[in-house]
Amino acid sequence: MSTVIPFRFETRYDRGLLSAGVRFNLIRLICDVDFESSDGWSSKYQAIVDTGSPANLIPLSIWAEAKNRIILTKEFSLTGIGSGRVSGYLGEVTARFSYGSKSSGPLKIRTFLLNSDAVPLILGFDEFLDRGLLKSDYPKNLASLKF
């Protein structure tokens, strides 16, 4: 049986360009996710679904509350994230993806557990988008991942 995780688009205007009289859309693909914790499941978080990210990135304040397994204890620096560099550990967490009042089953994902909250929660290809069929139709406001 397959699972379909609906996503949603978030569209905003760039404020700097808007103040100069230019409407320029900043479009993000968003999904809701919670993580297994010692108390059950965490609060829901909004994650950016980033088809340009090779990996999943979880900020410190989120993964510190989740059950996690550090795969490599050596700290790694990641470049190409926004305008700077972030660091963290390669690890694993168990996540659930929500849509309305429904949730997917638990899914273990390999991720970078970041040492700060400088970067938002990002879900990329490895251990997430590579597991299924991504559909994205911005004009019709429809997007999902089927796995």
C-alpha positions in Angstrom: 0.0 0.0 0.0 1.4 3.4 -0.9 1.4 6.6 1.2 0.8 10.0 -0.3 2.1 13.0 1.6 0.4 16.2 0.4 2.5 19.3 0.4 1.5 23.0 0.1 3.0 26.0 -1.5 3.9 29.1 0.5 4.2 32.2 -1.7 5.4 35.6 -0.5 6.9 38.7 -2.2 10.4 39.8 -1.7 10.0 42.9 0.5 13.1 44.7 -0.9 11.9 44.3 -4.5 8.3 45.1 -3.6 9.4 48.4 -2.0 11.1 49.1 -5.4 7.8 48.5 -7.2 8.7 45.0 -8.4 6.6 41.9 -7.5 8.9 38.9 -7.2 7.5 35.6 -5.8 9.4 33.7 -3.2 7.9 30.2 -3.5 8.5 27.4 -1.0 7.2 23.9 -0.9 6.1 23.0 2.7 5.1 19.9 4.6 4.3 19.3 8.3 6.4 16.9 10.2 6.8 15.6 13.8 9.5 13.5 15.3 9.5 10.6 17.7 10.6 11.7 21.1 10.9 10.0 24.5 7.4 11.3 25.3 5.8 10.0 22.1 5.7 12.5 19.2 6.9 16.1 19.1 4.9 19.1 18.1 4.4 19.6 14.4 7.0 21.6 12.5 6.8 23.2 9.1 9.6 21.8 6.9 10.8 23.3 3.6 10.8 20.6 0.9 13.9 21.5 -1.0 14.6 19.7 -4.3 17.9 21.4 -4.5 19.1 20.0 -1.2 21.0 16.7 -1.3 20.3 16.0 2.4 17.9 16.6 5.3 18.9 19.3 7.8 17.4 19.5 11.3 18.1 22.5 13.5 19.4 21.9 17.1 16.3 23.0 18.9 14.2 20.4 17.0 16.5 17.3 17.0 17.6 17.9 20.7 14.0 17.0 21.7 13.7 14.1 19.3 15.0 10.5 19.7 18.1 10.5 17.6 21.0 8.3 16.7 24.3 9.8 15.9 25.8 7.8 13.0 29.2 9.7 12.9 30.4 11.5 16.0 32.8 13.6 13.9 31.4 17.1 13.4 31.0 18.1 9.7 30.8 21.5 8.2 28.4 22.0 5.4 28.8 24.7 2.8 26.4 26.0 0.2 23.6 26.4 2.8 22.1 29.9 2.3 24.9 32.4 2.5 27.2 30.6 4.9 28.3 27.4 6.6 26.7 25.2 9.2 28.0 22.3 11.1 26.6 19.2 12.7 26.6 15.5 12.9 25.3 12.8 10.6 22.4 11.1 12.4 19.0 9.4 12.1 15.6 10.3 13.4 12.1 8.9 13.0 9.6 11.2 11.5 5.9 11.3 10.6 4.4 13.5 8.0 1.0 15.1 8.6 -1.8 16.4 6.4 -4.8 17.7 8.1 -5.8 15.3 10.9 -4.0 12.3 9.2 -0.4 11.2 9.5 1.9 8.9 7.6 3.5 6.0 9.3 6.8 6.4 11.0 9.8 6.9 8.6 13.4 6.7 9.6 15.5 9.3 7.9 19.2 10.0 7.8 19.8 13.7 8.4 22.4 16.3 9.4 21.7 17.2 13.0 22.8 20.8 13.1 24.6 22.6 15.9 22.5 25.7 15.7 19.1 27.1 14.6 20.7 29.2 11.9 19.0 27.2 9.1 15.4 26.1 9.0 14.1 22.5 8.9 14.9 21.3 5.4 13.9 18.0 3.8 15.9 17.1 0.7 16.7 14.1 -1.5 18.7 11.6 0.6 16.3 9.4 2.7 13.2 11.5 1.8 12.5 12.7 -1.8 14.5 9.7 -3.2 11.9 7.3 -1.7 9.0 8.2 -3.9 7.4 10.1 -6.7 7.3 13.9 -6.3 4.4 15.7 -8.0 4.5 19.5 -8.1 1.9 21.6 -10.0 2.2 25.2 -8.7 -0.5 26.7 -11.0 -3.0 24.2 -9.7 -1.7 24.5 -6.1 -1.1 20.7 -5.9 2.0 18.9 -4.7 2.7 15.6 -3.0 5.2 12.8 -2.4 4.0 9.2 -3.0 6.0 6.4 -1.6 
